[in-house]
Amino acid sequence: MASAYIIVDMKVTDPEQYKQYMAVAPDAVKAAGGEYLVRGGRFETMEGNWQPARIAMLRFPSYEKAKAFYDDELYRAARAKRAGATEFFNMVLVEGVSAPV
């Protein structure tokens, strides 16, 4: 089964409120079997015109587990803490490739 990845591009406008989200989101990710691969950090655009503000990337054991994470009560509570703290919060879910046998 292929892993799945959630990729987020966000612009935080209220860092103090966003800290509330950052304090609880990792527990929701872990409870769903996920892990952070990227959470902020240094980046640069290598090609194209995409100029993200802040990037996060998470890995889950499967596409279904990632979708379940998003709808789970723990993450719904985390999202409520984030409400109003960002100018935008774009999130995509993508299935990874299956490892060769």
Residue pairs with C-beta under 8 A, 6 or more apart in sequence:
1 61
1 62
1 98
2 62
2 63
2 95
2 96
2 97
2 98
2 99
3 59
3 60
3 61
3 62
3 95
3 96
4 59
4 60
4 61
4 62
4 63
4 65
4 66
4 93
4 94
4 95
4 96
5 37
5 57
5 58
5 59
5 60
5 66
5 93
5 94
5 95
5 96
6 34
6 56
6 57
6 58
6 60
6 66
6 69
6 70
6 91
6 92
6 93
6 94
7 55
7 56
7 57
7 91
7 92
7 94
8 55
8 56
8 57
8 58
8 89
8 90
8 91
8 92
9 52
9 53
9 54
9 55
9 88
9 90
10 53
10 54
10 56
10 86
10 88
10 89
10 90
11 53
11 54
11 86
11 87
11 88
12 18
12 53
12 54
12 85
12 86
12 87
13 85
13 86
13 87
14 84
14 85
14 86
15 85
17 81
17 82
17 84
17 85
18 82
18 85
18 86
20 81
20 82
20 85
21 78
21 79
21 81
21 82
21 85
23 81
24 74
24 77
24 78
24 81
25 75
25 78
25 82
26 36
27 74
28 69
28 72
28 74
28 75
28 77
28 78
29 35
29 36
29 58
29 69
29 75
31 72
31 74
32 60
32 65
32 66
32 68
32 69
32 72
32 74
32 75
33 60
33 61
33 65
33 69
34 58
34 59
34 60
34 61
34 65
34 66
34 69
35 58
35 59
36 56
36 57
36 58
37 57
37 58
37 59
38 55
38 56
38 57
39 56
40 54
40 55
40 56
41 55
43 52
43 55
45 51
45 52
53 87
58 66
59 96
60 66
60 69
63 93
63 95
66 93
67 93
69 75
70 91
70 93
82 89
